[in-house]
Amino acid sequence: MKILIIGGNRFVGKRLAKSLVAAGHTLSILNRGNIDDGLGNDVVRIKADRNDAAMMANYVRMQTFDLVYDFVCYNEREAKSACDLFKGHTKRYIFISSQSVYQEGELPIAETQFNPHRELEVVVTPGMPEYTQYAEGKRAAERTFFQEGKFPVVAVRFPVILGQDDESQRLAFHVNKVKIGEEIFFPNPNAKLSLISSEDAASALFFLATQAFVGPINVCSKDPIELKTLMELIASKVGKPVVYGQKEKEGAHSPFGVEKNWAMDATVLLELGFQPKPILDWLPGLISTT
């Protein structure tokens, strides 16, 4: 297949690109070219900013793709631009969305709990907290793709993705706090959270390239993990106890610290035939190398 990746020159995108090249696909990668992806001459490189409409149009109008992966669409404006640009230029579009389209709450969260096909009034303002802007932006992008896109779309809703090359260092935050005996604050240590490994996240995207599925899909390990269990795993690997903060204070709030369960139902993914590894099969090893 002839495939384009927008963004994707690090973490999950980098893993996906290597798999696509190894499988013999013709791969182009479009990004600003600021990071070496290590793929050398195995891919076609397009150095461009997706927000430069003229530059993007100049490239896309001469191309037709079997599949486009979009790792760096965060709002309605970027989604509208993609819908216009790729109309007639791709047979399928996989948009990297997020579990953030869902509210925290009861388990499990199925894809139907956020329906991007219905009309939504999504307003993102500069005054919103950064996380809220991110969540609303992803909701608006999904709505735009499904309502305005003239090509089949898959919206991959990922939870927290963990791996050795995770630049966010969210797992390292917890490991380092335990190592030095500093407290960590969780609003609710009994809350359950979905996770997926970076390896499985990339493998799922590779898998979806060959599926006829369209629509939103939760891509996560089958069973969520209780935050307290996560911390017990870290404590056992580090050899020191977790110091739980009783009050929130600067620098102590866990990046995973949700107030309620925030975990997705992976039934649709499993029924398609993709089986992510259980969290307890890969997380302990990752903790040991963090």
N, C-alpha and C positions, 0 to 999 in steps of 0.2 A: 504493500500500500504506500501511497504518497501521503506523508503525515507532516503536519506543522505543529510545533510546540511554541506557544507564546509564553515568554518567561521561562521558568523551569530549568535554570542553570545551576541549581543547588538542591540539596536535600532530596525530596521525593522526585522532583522533576529530573534531576541528574540521574537517579537510579532508573527511572522510566526510559530516559533517552538511551542509556546503555543497553537496556533490554530490547528496545525497538531496533537499534542498529544491529545487535547480535542476531535478531530474527530476520534480518535481511530487508527491512523496510527502508524506503527512501525518506530520510528525515531532514527537515529544515527546522532550525531553531531561531526564533525572532526575539531578541531582547536588546538591552542597551549595551551588551558586550563588556560589562565592567568586571565580570568574574570568569575565570578560566574554568570551563566545565570538564576539561580533561579528555574531550572526545576528538581532538585533533581534526584531521581531514575526513572523518567518517560522517560528518554532517554538513549540510549547507547552512551557512551563517548569514543572518540578516541583522545588521546592526541598526536598530530603530527604536524609537520611543512610541509605544502604542498610542500615546496621546497626541502624536503628530499626525493629524488626519491626512495631510497631503502625502507624507512619506509612506504611510501605511497603504493608502489607496494606490500609489504608484507601484508598489510591490504586488499587492493582492490582485489587481486587475489583470495581471499577466499569468496568474496561477489558478489551478484548480486542484483541490485536495480531496482525498478520500476521507480524511479525518483531521480535525483541529482539536488540540488540547489547549485550554486557556487557564493558566495558573495565576494570572495577575489582573483579573477583572474584579473590581471592588465596589462598583456602584452602577446606578442606572445609566448614567451618561456613557460609561465605557461599554456597557452591554448594548446600548442603542447603536453605538458606533460599530461594534462587531456585527450586529444584525445587518446593518447597511453594507458593510464591507464584504462580508462573506456570503451574501445572497447570490446564489448561482456559482459560488466558488468553493463550496465544500459539500460533501455528501452527508456529513455528520459532525456534531460539535459536542465535545465533552468539557463542560464548565466545572472548574474546581470550586465548589461551594463549601459550606461549613455547617456543622452542628449548631452553630450560632443562630441559624434561622429559627430554632426552637427555643421556647421558654423552659426554664427549669421546672420540674414537677414530677408527676408520677411516672413510674416505669410501666412498660417501655414506651419510647416515643417512636411511633411509626411515621412513615413518609407522609401519610394523609393528614398529619397534624399541622402541616404547613402546606397549603395548596397554592402554588404560584400561578395557577391558571385563572384564579378569580381576581377581580379588580381589587387593588390595594392602594391606599393613600400612604405612601412612604415619604416622609420628609426628614432629610438629614441636614442638620444645622451645625454650624461651627461650635455652638455652645454645648452640644451633647458630649458626654464622656466618650473617650476614644473607643471603648469597647462597644458602646451602644451604636456609635456611628458605623463600626465595622459590621455589626449584626444587621442593622437596617439596610446598609449598603448591599450586603449579600442577598437579603430578601428582595430588594428592588431589582437587583441584577437578574435573579431567577425569574421574577415576574416578567421582566422585559424579554428575556430569551424565549420563554414559553408562550408569551402572548404576541410577540412581534417578530420572532425569528422565523425565517422561511426555509429552515432546514431542521432535521431531527436533532433534538438536544437531550443530553444527559447531564443532570446536575448532581455531582458527586458530593455528598454531605459527609465530610470527614470530621471526626472528633479530634481531640488532642492527639497529635502524632509524635511518637518518641523514637529516637534513634541516636546512634553515636555521633552523627554529623548534624545534630539539631542545634542550630545557632541560637535558638531562644534560651537554651540552658535552663529550662523549667525543671527538669528532673534534677539537674546538678544543684539547683537552688536548695532542694530538700536534702540531698545527700550531704552537701557542704554544711548546712545548718546542723545536721545530726553529728557530723564529724567534730565540729567545734563546740557542740553543746549549747547552741543558741536556740531560743524558742521559736516555734512556728505557730502561727495562728490560723485555725480553720473555723469558719462560722459553724460548720457542721461536719465533724470528722466521720460521722456515720453515713454521709451522703455517698451515693454511688455514681461513678463517672465512667463513660466510655473512653477507650483508648484504642490505638492501633499502632503497630510498629511501622517505621518508615519502609522497611522491606515489604511488608504486606500491602501498604498503601500503594507503592509503585506497582506491585504485582497485580493488584486489583485493577488499576488503571490500564495495565497491559491487557488483562483479561477482558475488560469491557470493550476494547477495540474490536474484538471479534464477535461481540454479541449484538443481537438485533434490538436489545432493550433501549427504550427511550423513556425519559421522565426523571424525576428525582429518585435518588437511591442512597440509603444509609450504608456507609462503608466503614465498618468497625469490627473489632473482635466481638465474638458472639455474646459473651457475658461481661458486664461491667465489673469494676473493682471498687470496693468500699475504700474510701480514703484512709481509714484507719488501718486497713489491711496493707495498703501501699506503704504506709509509714512503718508498719511492723516488718515488712520485707527489707526496707532500707536499714532499719535498726539491726536486723539480724546480719546483714552483709557488712555493716560498718562496725558492729560490735559495741555500739553505744545506744542508750535509750533515747527516745524522742522526747523533747521538752515541748509540751503543748502550751502555747500561750493562752491565757484566760481572757485577755483583752487585746483588741487590735491595736497595734502600734506600728510606727513607720519601719519598713524594712522587714517586718515579720509575717505579713499576710501571704499565705500560700498562693502561688499562681493557679493552683487547682482548687482554691477554696470557694466552693459553691455553697449556697445555703440549703438547696434541695437537691434531690436526685436529678442528674442530668445525663441520661443514658439512652442510647438509641436501640431500636429493634432492628436486627440484621436479617430478618426473615427473607426479605426480597433478594438480598445478595446471596444468601445460602441456597435459596431455591434456584437461582441461576446456575449454581454449581461451583461458586467460589467459597473456599473455607479458610478464613483468616485463622492464624494460630491463636489458641487461647492465651489470654494475657499472662497467666502464670507459667506458660511455656517459654516466653521470651523476656519478660520483664526482669526476673532475678538476674539473668546474665547481663542485661544492660546496666542494671544498678552496679554490678561488680566492676564494670569497666568505666563507670562514670567518675 
